[in-house]
Amino acid sequence: MNNIEKRFTSIREVEPDANDLRAIERIKQADDTSEGITLDEMDKLRAKQEFSGKISLRVPKTLHRELALGAKEEGISLNQFILYKLAK
């Protein structure tokens, strides 16, 4: 197991911040079934949604540095390097 893989396995969970809590509240409100739509129907609607392919992710600075150095060593962008690691 290389250093980067070790870092992935050692990442601790982080408590949600104020932005996360607001997003969670918006999601809960979106699940309101008072208009007559069931959760099953809502799940079907969500399944039809297209995904943008973008993910915003917060990581520890040390992991960010290791990923950036790994990408530089491979001669590829950080995005490509992370995608490669996720696909493994």
N, C-alpha and C positions, 0 to 999 in steps of 0.2 A: 504494500500500500504506500503510495507516494505522499508527500507532504500535503498536497491539495486535497487528496481523498481523505486523509486524516482530519483535515480541517472541516470538511463537510460532515463527517461523522461526529465531530465534537461541538458543533454549533448548538448552543443552548437556546431554549425557547425564550422569547421576549414578550413581556406583557404588552398589550395594546396601548398605544398612546391616545391622546385626545382625538387626533384625526381618525384613527382606527375605530374608536368608539362611536364617532359621528357616522362613519360609513356603515358600521354595524346597525346603528339605529335606523338609517335610511333603508337598509336592506329589510329590516324587520317591518318597517312601515309599508314597503312595497309588497310584502306578503299578506297584507290586510285583505281578507276575503269578504269584507262587508259589501262589496259590489256584486257578489254572487259567483265569482269565479272560484273554483275549487283549487286546492294546492296541486292536485293531479294535472288540471288544465294549465296551471301556471308553469309546472315543470315541463309540460309539452311545449309551451310557448318559449320557454328558455332554451330548450333543446334545439329549436329552430334558429336561434340567434347565431349570427356569424361572429367569430372571434377575430380581433384585430391582429393577433400575433405579437402583441406587446405586453410585457410584464414589467412592472416597477417593483424592485426588490431592494430592501435594505439589508446590508450585510456588515459584519464587523470590518473595521478599517484594515486589520491585518489580513483578513481573507481577501478583501478587495485588492490589496497590494500583491498577494501571492498569485491571484488570478491574472492580474495585469502583467506581472513578471513572466508567468507561464505563457501568456499570449505572445509576449515579446520574444521569448525564446523560440516559440513555434513560428514566428513571423506572420501571425494572423491577428485580426482584430480581437479585442476583448469579447465582443459579442459572439464572434465565431468560436472562440475558445470556450466560452461558457456553454454555448449550444452543443459543442462537441462533448463537453463533460456531462451535460444533462442527458444526452442521447446514449451514453454508455450504459 
